[in-house]
Amino acid sequence: MTLLPPTGSLIPVDAPFSAAQESWLAGFIAGIAAAGKKSQAPAPTTTVDVLFGTQTGNAEFLADQLVAGARARGLGGRTTALDDVSPEQLAGMSHVLVVTSTYGEGEMPDNAGLFWDAIQSDATPRLEGLQFAVLGLGDSGYDEFCQAGKLLDTRFEQLGATRIHDRVDCDVDFEDPAALWTAGVLDRIQAQTGADGAPGATAATWAGATSDATAAGGAGASRASRPGSQWNKRNPYRARLVENRLLSDPRSAKEIRHYEFDLGDSGITYAAGDALAVVPRNDDALVSELLDHLGATGDERFDGRAVVDVLRDDREIRTPSKDLVADLVQRAPASELAAVVAHGDKRELDRWLWGRDVLDLLRDAGPAAPGLDELLPFLRPLQARQYSISSSPLAHPGRIHLTIASVRYGDVNRRHSGVASTHLADRVAVGDEVGVYLQPNAAFSVPADDAAPLIMVGPGTGIAPFRGFLHERAARSATGRNWLFFGDQHRDTDFVYRDELSALQEQGVLTRMDLAFSRDQAEKVYVQTRMREQSRELYAWLEDGATFTVCGDASRMAKDVETALLQVIATERGKGDDDAAEYLADLRRAKRYVRDVY
């Protein structure tokens, strides 16, 4: 017998429960009783506003759970994206819970930047009548861990709001700490307001509640309410790989592959624009090299398992953790790593660490490096890798397509490879099963209006979601025009999906396609170059209601594309940079400038 908690993981009833699972179970039982009294309960007198900032959908998912938990306690609740809230609206709220991820190196996620800019103004209303709490989502592998949550927490306090619960900063395995924070903060609000609901009820009491919360908050379809949502990082679906084919030419400097997975009986339903998380395994050859260096056999035990299995399936050995870096600097002050750290230049450290794995760092530390038992606690959990889905459920029912560049680099002394990309390319045969789960992204999708124009900028593997968008619009017989900016290094070797895109043009689905192959001429040409060349037409599409979408590299391409877009707007409007920035902000507010960047 098993119980199914809201995260979707299957918990044997005879297994010991964690504190978060015990809280969930208590809430579930209490919620059943509360549901029977729902029709008799008075209308809530206190509304909990849950404001979320999200890049991949996790914060929105938790926001939906918070609202469901609030309603189970007899409180009102609604979810709203941070950018959809003005400072004046914020000042009129009584209880605000903020759930936000952090994007890049400490930046606000795409749907929270405008809100952050607005509340930094000296004209922002004071918030003395508001009570708040913040839940941050992040990755401790980055220096600015949960920085967006920290900034919002501090700013609310500066504006006079009262903190009703300490901020919690969640790492990549956020489920348990988020569940404990949720129960704690909602318990406090319920006790403070005297709401008549189930004490300790959590988002597990959601039978119909998540859809209610979504309707009230306008946040889009909750991923928890989708069929097949029981599959997640703790309980991935074993999908069968049915196709693996090379898209790029064998002469290319890149290796881009097309994969197809059979969804079988999973019940998974996805939308064009969603992502698929792939659960990888480390390369056996790398695991063997690491064990040899440590003088271990792999038969040693760690947490009740053979170390070889732990290193292959559970621990990140490709990217060294910050804690391991710090430990090695202390252990080996004469190492090259320690010398780089001593300079105090973060960029120099990032450059030195780029491409080096755990084995590289152990070798650099020499005899001072930790042994097996000392090393294992410094290795972070191996995380699933997320890839933008390149198919449409309407055009490709029962299957999910991915477009992935195999990561391979190194020199004559040692070769390195990406964890998930080469796991799929080299070690998963057609017919084999791979652990996967859906990562919905309601903020990045095909325009609901089939007549609306759509502009897509996706060089390289950034074309992935736009292939899905085009097939989706074709399947829906959408009349809106579609414009794709695509590019890579060389037309002859890197023009992926060339025949397919040409066919979509001939069918009238792809209205126009501007190509930028950077190394086919002396002067490099990029997608942002083509945008500037088509400045007048591009602005005309925006004025005609087009949605502008971007997918791909966040560190350079996405920033360069935004700079070019601002230049296009400023040039065509002729009203200066400030006006162009406000025009772009209006596009963001209208959900007509959206990005899927990584």
C-alpha positions as CSV (number, residue, x, y, z in Angstrom):
1,M,0.0,0.0,0.0
2,T,1.3,3.5,-0.8
3,L,0.3,7.1,-0.2
4,L,0.7,9.8,-2.8
5,P,1.8,13.2,-1.4
6,P,1.4,16.4,-3.4
7,T,5.0,16.2,-4.7
8,G,4.0,12.9,-6.4
9,S,6.6,10.7,-4.7
10,L,5.4,7.3,-3.6
11,I,6.0,6.7,0.1
12,P,5.6,3.1,1.5
13,V,3.4,3.3,4.5
14,D,5.8,1.2,6.6
15,A,8.7,3.5,5.9
16,P,9.7,6.2,8.5
17,F,8.3,9.6,7.6
18,S,10.3,12.8,7.4
19,A,9.1,15.8,9.4
20,A,7.7,17.3,6.1
21,Q,5.9,14.1,5.3
22,E,4.4,13.9,8.8
23,S,3.2,17.5,8.4
24,W,1.7,16.6,5.0
25,L,-0.1,13.5,6.3
26,A,-1.5,15.4,9.3
27,G,-2.8,18.1,6.9
28,F,-4.2,15.5,4.5
29,I,-6.3,13.8,7.2
30,A,-7.4,17.1,8.7
31,G,-8.2,18.4,5.2
32,I,-10.6,15.5,4.5
33,A,-12.6,16.5,7.6
34,A,-12.5,20.1,6.6
35,A,-13.7,19.4,3.1
36,G,-16.9,17.9,4.4
37,K,-17.6,21.1,6.3
38,K,-16.7,23.3,3.3
39,S,-20.3,24.2,2.4
40,Q,-21.0,25.3,5.9
41,A,-17.9,27.4,6.4
42,P,-18.3,31.2,6.4
43,A,-16.6,33.3,3.7
44,P,-12.9,34.0,4.6
45,T,-12.2,37.4,6.2
46,T,-8.5,37.2,5.6
47,T,-6.9,36.9,2.1
48,V,-3.4,35.6,1.7
49,D,-1.7,37.0,-1.4
50,V,0.9,34.7,-2.8
51,L,3.2,36.5,-5.1
52,F,5.6,34.5,-7.2
53,G,8.7,35.1,-9.3
54,T,9.6,32.2,-11.5
55,Q,11.9,31.2,-14.4
56,T,11.1,27.5,-14.7
57,G,7.7,27.1,-13.0
58,N,8.8,25.8,-9.5
59,A,7.9,29.0,-7.7
60,E,4.5,29.1,-9.4
61,F,3.9,25.5,-8.4
62,L,4.7,26.2,-4.7
63,A,2.5,29.3,-4.9
64,D,-0.5,27.2,-6.0
65,Q,0.2,24.8,-3.1
66,L,0.3,27.8,-0.6
67,V,-3.1,29.0,-1.8
68,A,-4.5,25.5,-1.5
69,G,-3.2,25.2,2.0
70,A,-4.5,28.6,3.0
71,R,-8.0,27.7,1.8
72,A,-7.9,24.5,3.7
73,R,-7.3,26.5,6.8
74,G,-10.3,28.8,6.1
75,L,-8.3,31.6,4.7
76,G,-8.8,33.3,1.4
77,G,-5.9,33.0,-1.1
78,R,-4.9,34.1,-4.6
79,T,-1.7,33.8,-6.6
80,T,-0.2,36.6,-8.7
81,A,3.0,37.0,-10.6
82,L,5.2,39.7,-9.0
83,D,5.3,41.8,-12.2
84,D,1.5,41.9,-12.2
85,V,1.4,43.8,-8.9
86,S,1.9,47.5,-8.6
87,P,3.3,49.2,-5.4
88,E,-0.1,50.7,-4.8
89,Q,-1.8,47.3,-5.0
90,L,0.9,45.8,-2.7
91,A,0.2,48.5,-0.1
92,G,-3.5,47.5,0.0
93,M,-2.7,43.9,0.9
94,S,-2.7,42.5,4.4
95,H,-0.8,39.2,4.3
96,V,1.7,38.6,1.5
97,L,3.8,35.5,0.9
98,V,6.5,35.8,-1.7
99,V,8.0,32.7,-3.4
100,T,10.7,33.5,-5.9
101,S,13.6,31.9,-7.7
102,T,16.8,33.6,-8.6
103,Y,17.9,33.9,-12.2
104,G,21.6,33.9,-13.3
105,E,24.0,35.5,-10.9
106,G,21.6,37.0,-8.4
107,E,19.1,38.5,-10.8
108,M,15.3,38.6,-10.5
109,P,13.4,36.1,-12.6
110,D,11.8,37.4,-15.8
111,N,8.4,38.0,-14.2
112,A,9.7,39.8,-11.2
113,G,12.1,42.4,-12.6
114,L,9.5,45.1,-13.1
115,F,8.1,44.7,-9.6
116,W,11.6,45.0,-8.1
117,D,12.4,48.1,-10.1
118,A,9.0,49.6,-9.0
119,I,9.4,49.0,-5.2
120,Q,13.0,50.5,-5.2
121,S,11.5,53.9,-6.0
122,D,11.5,56.5,-3.3
123,A,7.8,57.1,-4.2
124,T,6.9,53.5,-3.2
125,P,4.1,53.6,-0.6
126,R,5.0,52.5,2.9
127,L,3.9,49.0,4.0
128,E,3.3,49.3,7.7
129,G,0.0,47.6,7.5
130,L,1.4,44.5,5.6
131,Q,2.6,41.2,7.1
132,F,4.9,39.1,4.9
133,A,7.2,36.1,4.6
134,V,9.6,35.1,1.8
135,L,10.6,31.7,0.4
136,G,13.6,31.7,-1.8
137,L,14.5,29.0,-4.4
138,G,18.0,28.7,-5.7
139,D,21.1,26.7,-6.3
140,S,23.9,26.9,-3.7
141,G,26.4,26.2,-6.5
142,Y,26.0,29.9,-7.5
143,D,27.6,32.7,-5.5
144,E,24.4,34.7,-5.3
145,F,22.4,31.9,-3.8
146,C,18.7,32.9,-3.4
147,Q,19.7,36.5,-3.9
148,A,16.3,37.6,-5.3
149,G,14.5,36.3,-2.2
150,K,17.0,38.1,0.1
151,L,16.6,41.4,-1.7
152,L,12.8,41.3,-1.6
153,D,12.9,40.2,2.1
154,T,15.1,43.2,3.0
155,R,13.1,45.7,0.9
156,F,9.8,44.7,2.4
157,E,11.3,45.3,5.8
158,Q,12.7,48.6,4.8
159,L,9.3,49.7,3.6
160,G,7.8,49.0,7.1
161,A,6.2,45.6,6.6
162,T,6.2,43.1,9.4
163,R,7.9,39.8,8.9
164,I,5.6,37.0,10.2
165,H,8.0,34.1,9.5
166,D,11.8,34.0,8.8
167,R,12.9,33.7,5.2
168,V,13.9,30.2,4.1
169,D,16.4,29.8,1.3
170,C,15.9,26.5,-0.5
171,D,18.6,24.7,-2.5
172,V,17.8,22.5,-5.6
173,D,16.1,19.9,-3.4
174,F,13.5,22.3,-2.2
175,E,10.5,20.1,-1.5
176,D,11.0,19.3,2.2
177,P,12.2,22.8,3.4
178,A,9.4,24.4,1.3
179,A,6.8,22.1,2.9
180,L,8.0,22.9,6.4
181,W,8.0,26.7,5.7
182,T,4.6,26.5,4.1
183,A,3.1,24.7,7.2
184,G,4.8,27.1,9.6
185,V,3.8,30.3,7.9
186,L,0.2,29.3,7.3
187,D,-0.2,28.0,10.9
188,R,0.9,31.4,12.1
189,I,-1.5,33.3,9.9
190,Q,-4.4,31.0,10.9
191,A,-3.6,31.3,14.6
192,Q,-3.3,35.1,14.3
193,T,-6.6,35.5,12.3
194,G,-8.6,32.8,14.0
195,A,-9.6,31.4,10.7
196,D,-11.9,28.4,11.0
197,G,-10.1,25.7,9.0
198,A,-8.2,22.5,9.5
199,P,-5.2,23.1,11.8
200,G,-1.9,22.2,10.0
201,A,-3.7,21.6,6.7
202,T,-1.2,21.8,3.8
203,A,-1.4,21.9,0.1
204,A,-2.1,18.2,0.1
205,T,-5.8,19.0,0.9
206,W,-6.0,20.1,-2.7
207,A,-8.9,18.0,-4.1
208,G,-10.0,20.7,-6.5
209,A,-8.2,23.4,-4.5
210,T,-5.4,24.0,-6.9
211,S,-7.7,24.6,-9.8
212,D,-9.7,27.0,-7.7
213,A,-6.5,28.8,-6.7
214,T,-5.5,29.1,-10.3
215,A,-8.8,30.5,-11.4
216,A,-8.7,33.1,-8.6
217,G,-5.1,34.1,-9.2
218,G,-5.0,33.9,-13.0
219,A,-1.6,32.2,-12.9
220,G,-2.2,29.6,-15.6
221,A,-2.9,26.0,-15.3
222,S,-1.3,24.5,-12.2
223,R,1.2,21.8,-13.0
224,A,-0.1,19.8,-10.0
225,S,-3.5,19.6,-11.6
226,R,-2.2,18.2,-14.9
227,P,-2.7,14.5,-15.6
228,G,0.6,12.6,-15.1
229,S,1.9,15.2,-12.6
230,Q,2.7,12.4,-10.1
231,W,6.1,12.0,-11.9
232,N,8.8,14.2,-10.5
233,K,12.5,14.1,-9.4
234,R,11.8,11.7,-6.6
235,N,9.6,9.5,-8.8
236,P,10.6,9.9,-12.5
237,Y,8.7,8.1,-15.2
238,R,10.8,5.5,-17.1
239,A,10.2,6.7,-20.7
240,R,11.4,4.6,-23.6
241,L,13.8,6.3,-26.0
242,V,12.4,5.6,-29.5
243,E,14.6,7.8,-31.7
244,N,18.1,9.2,-31.6
245,R,19.4,10.8,-34.7
246,L,22.2,13.3,-35.6
247,L,20.9,16.6,-36.8
248,S,24.2,18.4,-37.4
249,D,26.5,17.4,-40.2
250,P,29.3,15.0,-39.2
251,R,31.8,17.7,-40.3
252,S,30.3,20.2,-37.8
253,A,32.3,21.3,-34.7
254,K,29.1,20.6,-32.8
255,E,27.0,17.5,-32.3
256,I,23.3,18.2,-32.1
257,R,20.9,15.4,-31.8
258,H,17.1,14.8,-32.0
259,Y,15.6,12.5,-29.4
260,E,12.1,11.1,-29.1
261,F,10.6,9.6,-26.0
262,D,7.4,7.4,-25.8
263,L,5.2,8.6,-23.0
264,G,3.5,5.2,-22.8
265,D,1.0,4.9,-20.0
266,S,2.5,7.8,-18.0
267,G,-0.5,10.1,-18.3
268,I,1.9,13.0,-18.9
269,T,0.3,15.9,-20.8
270,Y,2.5,18.7,-21.8
271,A,2.2,22.0,-23.7
272,A,4.5,23.5,-26.3
273,G,7.0,25.6,-24.4
274,D,7.4,23.2,-21.4
275,A,10.6,21.5,-20.5
276,L,11.5,17.9,-19.8
277,A,13.8,16.9,-17.0
278,V,16.1,14.0,-17.8
279,V,17.6,12.0,-14.9
280,P,21.2,11.1,-16.0
281,R,23.9,8.8,-14.7
282,N,27.6,9.6,-14.5
283,D,29.9,8.0,-17.0
284,D,31.2,4.7,-15.7
285,A,34.6,5.6,-17.1
286,L,34.8,8.8,-15.1
287,V,33.6,6.9,-12.0
288,S,36.3,4.4,-12.4
289,E,39.0,7.1,-12.9
290,L,37.8,8.8,-9.7
291,L,37.8,5.5,-7.7
292,D,41.3,4.7,-9.0
293,H,42.6,8.1,-8.0
294,L,41.2,7.6,-4.5
295,G,42.6,4.1,-4.2
296,A,39.1,2.7,-3.7
297,T,37.4,-0.3,-5.2
298,G,33.8,1.0,-5.3
299,D,32.6,-1.8,-3.0
300,E,32.9,0.5,0.1
301,R,29.6,1.4,1.7
302,F,28.1,4.9,2.0
303,D,24.6,5.4,3.3
304,G,24.0,1.7,3.0
305,R,25.0,1.5,-0.7
306,A,28.1,0.6,-2.7
307,V,30.2,3.7,-3.4
308,V,30.4,2.9,-7.1
309,D,26.6,3.1,-7.3
310,V,26.5,6.3,-5.3
311,L,29.1,8.0,-7.5
312,R,27.4,6.8,-10.7
313,D,23.7,7.5,-9.8
314,D,23.5,10.0,-6.9
315,R,26.5,12.4,-6.8
316,E,27.6,15.3,-8.9
317,I,31.2,14.6,-9.9
318,R,31.4,16.7,-13.1
319,T,30.9,20.1,-11.4
320,P,32.8,20.6,-8.1
321,S,30.8,22.1,-5.3
322,K,31.7,25.4,-3.7
323,D,32.3,23.6,-0.4
324,L,34.8,21.2,-2.0
325,V,36.6,24.2,-3.6
326,A,36.9,25.9,-0.2
327,D,38.1,22.7,1.5
328,L,40.8,22.1,-1.2
329,V,42.1,25.6,-0.8
330,Q,42.5,25.0,2.9
331,R,44.1,21.6,2.4
332,A,46.5,22.5,-0.4
333,P,47.6,26.2,-0.1
334,A,50.3,25.6,-2.6
335,S,48.0,24.3,-5.3
336,E,47.1,26.2,-8.5
337,L,43.5,26.5,-7.3
338,A,44.6,28.2,-4.1
339,A,46.8,30.6,-6.0
340,V,43.8,31.6,-8.2
341,V,41.5,32.0,-5.1
342,A,44.2,34.2,-3.4
343,H,43.9,36.8,-6.2
344,G,40.3,37.5,-5.1
345,D,39.1,37.8,-8.6
346,K,35.8,35.9,-9.0
347,R,35.9,36.0,-12.8
348,E,39.4,34.6,-12.9
349,L,38.3,31.8,-10.5
350,D,35.2,31.1,-12.7
351,R,37.5,30.9,-15.8
352,W,39.9,28.5,-14.0
353,L,37.1,26.2,-12.8
354,W,35.3,26.1,-16.1
355,G,35.5,22.7,-17.6
356,R,37.3,21.2,-14.6
357,D,35.7,18.3,-12.7
358,V,36.2,16.8,-9.3
359,L,39.0,14.6,-10.5
360,D,40.8,17.6,-11.9
361,L,40.7,19.4,-8.6
362,L,41.8,16.4,-6.6
363,R,44.8,16.0,-8.9
364,D,45.6,19.7,-8.5
365,A,45.6,19.3,-4.7
366,G,48.1,16.4,-4.8
367,P,48.7,14.4,-1.7
368,A,46.7,16.9,0.4
369,A,43.5,16.0,-1.3
370,P,40.8,14.3,0.8
371,G,40.2,10.6,0.7
372,L,37.0,8.8,-0.2
373,D,35.3,9.2,3.2
374,E,36.2,12.9,3.4
375,L,35.3,13.6,-0.2
376,L,31.8,12.1,-0.3
377,P,30.1,14.7,1.9
378,F,31.4,17.5,-0.3
379,L,29.7,16.1,-3.5
380,R,26.3,17.6,-4.2
381,P,23.3,15.5,-5.3
382,L,23.2,14.7,-9.0
383,Q,20.5,16.8,-10.5
384,A,18.2,16.1,-13.5
385,R,19.0,18.3,-16.5
386,Q,16.1,20.2,-18.1
387,Y,15.7,20.6,-21.8
388,S,13.2,22.7,-23.8
389,I,10.7,20.4,-25.5
390,S,10.9,20.6,-29.3
391,S,7.5,19.0,-30.1
392,S,3.8,19.8,-29.9
393,P,1.3,17.4,-28.2
394,L,-1.1,18.2,-31.1
395,A,1.3,17.2,-33.8
396,H,3.2,14.5,-31.9
397,P,0.7,12.8,-29.6
398,G,2.2,10.4,-27.1
399,R,5.7,11.6,-27.6
400,I,8.1,14.2,-26.4
401,H,11.0,15.4,-28.7
402,L,14.2,17.0,-27.4
403,T,17.0,18.8,-29.4
404,I,20.3,18.6,-27.5
405,A,23.9,19.5,-28.2
406,S,26.3,16.8,-26.9
407,V,28.8,18.5,-24.7
408,R,32.4,17.3,-25.4
409,Y,35.6,19.1,-24.7
410,G,39.2,18.7,-23.5
411,D,42.7,18.1,-24.9
412,V,45.1,15.3,-25.6
413,N,45.6,14.6,-21.9
414,R,42.0,14.3,-20.9
415,R,38.5,14.4,-22.5
416,H,35.4,15.7,-20.7
417,S,31.7,15.3,-21.6
418,G,28.4,16.6,-20.4
419,V,26.6,14.5,-17.9
420,A,23.1,14.2,-19.4
421,S,23.9,15.0,-23.1
422,T,26.4,12.3,-23.6
423,H,24.5,9.9,-21.3
424,L,21.7,10.1,-23.9
425,A,24.1,10.1,-26.9
426,D,26.5,7.4,-25.9
427,R,25.0,5.2,-23.2
428,V,21.2,5.0,-23.9
429,A,20.3,2.8,-26.8
430,V,17.0,3.1,-28.7
431,G,14.5,1.0,-26.7
432,D,16.2,1.7,-23.4
433,E,14.3,3.6,-20.6
434,V,15.3,6.9,-19.1
435,G,14.0,8.6,-16.0
436,V,12.1,11.8,-17.0
437,Y,9.5,14.2,-15.6
438,L,7.8,17.3,-16.9
439,Q,8.8,20.8,-16.0
440,P,5.8,23.0,-17.1
441,N,6.5,26.6,-18.0
442,A,3.2,28.4,-18.2
443,A,5.0,31.7,-18.8
444,F,6.5,30.5,-22.1
445,S,3.9,29.3,-24.6
446,V,2.3,29.7,-27.9
447,P,0.0,32.8,-28.0
448,A,-3.5,31.9,-27.0
449,D,-4.8,34.2,-29.9
450,D,-4.3,32.1,-33.1
451,A,-4.4,35.4,-35.1
452,A,-1.6,37.1,-33.2
453,P,1.8,37.4,-34.9
454,L,4.7,35.6,-33.3
455,I,8.4,36.4,-33.4
456,M,10.9,33.7,-32.4
457,V,14.7,34.2,-31.8
458,G,16.4,30.9,-31.2
459,P,19.9,30.3,-32.5
460,G,21.5,26.9,-32.1
461,T,19.5,24.5,-29.9
462,G,17.5,27.5,-28.9
463,I,15.3,26.6,-31.9
464,A,13.9,23.7,-29.8
465,P,10.7,25.2,-28.4
466,F,10.0,27.1,-31.6
467,R,9.9,23.9,-33.6
468,G,7.2,22.9,-31.2
469,F,5.5,26.3,-31.5
470,L,5.4,26.1,-35.3
471,H,4.0,22.6,-35.3
472,E,1.4,23.7,-32.7
473,R,0.3,26.6,-34.8
474,A,0.0,24.4,-37.8
475,A,-2.0,21.8,-35.9
476,R,-4.3,24.6,-34.7
477,S,-4.6,26.1,-38.2
478,A,-3.6,29.4,-36.6
479,T,-3.7,32.4,-39.0
480,G,-1.1,34.5,-37.1
481,R,2.1,35.2,-38.9
482,N,5.3,33.5,-37.7
483,W,8.8,34.9,-38.0
484,L,11.9,32.9,-37.0
485,F,15.5,34.2,-36.4
486,F,17.8,31.3,-36.4
487,G,21.6,30.9,-36.8
488,D,24.7,29.0,-35.8
489,Q,28.3,28.7,-37.1
490,H,28.0,27.3,-40.6
491,R,25.0,26.9,-42.9
492,D,26.3,23.7,-44.5
493,T,26.9,21.8,-41.2
494,D,24.8,23.5,-38.6
495,F,21.4,24.3,-40.2
496,V,19.4,21.8,-38.1
497,Y,15.8,21.0,-39.2
498,R,16.5,22.7,-42.5
499,D,14.2,20.5,-44.6
500,E,11.4,20.7,-42.0
501,L,11.6,24.5,-41.7
502,S,11.6,24.8,-45.5
503,A,8.5,22.7,-45.6
504,L,6.8,24.9,-43.0
505,Q,7.6,27.9,-45.1
506,E,6.1,26.3,-48.2
507,Q,3.0,25.4,-46.2
508,G,2.7,29.1,-45.2
509,V,3.1,28.3,-41.5
510,L,6.5,30.0,-41.2
511,T,6.0,33.4,-42.7
512,R,9.6,34.5,-42.8
513,M,12.9,33.1,-41.6
514,D,16.1,35.3,-41.2
515,L,19.3,33.3,-40.9
516,A,22.6,34.2,-39.3
517,F,25.6,31.8,-39.8
518,S,28.3,33.6,-37.9
519,R,31.4,32.0,-39.5
520,D,30.4,31.9,-43.2
521,Q,31.9,35.3,-43.9
522,A,34.8,37.4,-42.7
523,E,32.6,39.5,-40.4
524,K,30.6,37.6,-37.9
525,V,26.8,37.8,-38.2
526,Y,24.4,36.9,-35.4
527,V,20.7,36.8,-34.9
528,Q,20.8,40.3,-33.3
529,T,22.6,41.5,-36.5
530,R,19.6,40.4,-38.6
531,M,17.2,42.0,-36.1
532,R,18.9,45.4,-36.6
533,E,18.8,44.9,-40.4
534,Q,15.1,44.3,-40.3
535,S,14.4,47.1,-37.7
536,R,11.5,48.7,-39.5
537,E,9.6,45.5,-40.2
538,L,10.3,44.1,-36.8
539,Y,8.9,47.1,-35.1
540,A,5.9,47.0,-37.4
541,W,5.2,43.4,-36.2
542,L,5.4,44.6,-32.6
543,E,2.9,47.4,-33.3
544,D,0.7,44.8,-34.9
545,G,0.5,42.9,-31.6
546,A,3.3,40.3,-32.1
547,T,4.7,38.4,-29.1
548,F,8.5,38.4,-29.0
549,T,10.1,35.2,-27.8
550,V,13.7,34.2,-27.1
551,C,15.3,30.9,-26.3
552,G,18.9,30.0,-25.7
553,D,22.1,31.1,-23.9
554,A,21.4,33.6,-21.1
555,S,24.9,34.8,-20.5
556,R,25.5,36.5,-23.8
557,M,22.9,35.8,-26.6
558,A,19.8,36.8,-24.6
559,K,21.4,40.0,-23.4
560,D,22.6,40.9,-26.9
561,V,19.2,40.2,-28.3
562,E,17.5,42.4,-25.7
563,T,20.0,45.2,-26.5
564,A,19.3,44.9,-30.2
565,L,15.5,44.9,-29.5
566,L,15.8,48.1,-27.4
567,Q,17.8,49.7,-30.3
568,V,15.2,48.7,-32.8
569,I,12.4,50.2,-30.7
570,A,14.4,53.4,-30.0
571,T,15.3,53.8,-33.7
572,E,11.8,53.3,-35.0
573,R,10.0,55.4,-32.3
574,G,12.6,58.1,-32.2
575,K,11.9,59.0,-28.6
576,G,15.1,58.0,-26.9
577,D,16.3,55.2,-24.7
578,D,14.0,55.8,-21.8
579,D,11.0,55.5,-24.0
580,A,12.3,52.3,-25.6
581,A,12.8,50.8,-22.1
582,E,9.3,51.7,-21.1
583,Y,7.9,50.2,-24.4
584,L,9.8,47.0,-23.6
585,A,8.5,47.0,-20.1
586,D,4.9,47.3,-21.5
587,L,5.6,44.2,-23.6
588,R,6.7,42.3,-20.5
589,R,3.6,43.4,-18.6
590,A,1.4,42.2,-21.5
591,K,3.3,38.9,-21.6
592,R,4.5,39.8,-25.1
593,Y,8.2,39.6,-24.4
594,V,9.0,36.2,-22.9
595,R,12.2,34.2,-22.7
596,D,13.3,30.6,-22.1
597,V,17.0,31.2,-21.4
598,Y,19.6,29.1,-19.5
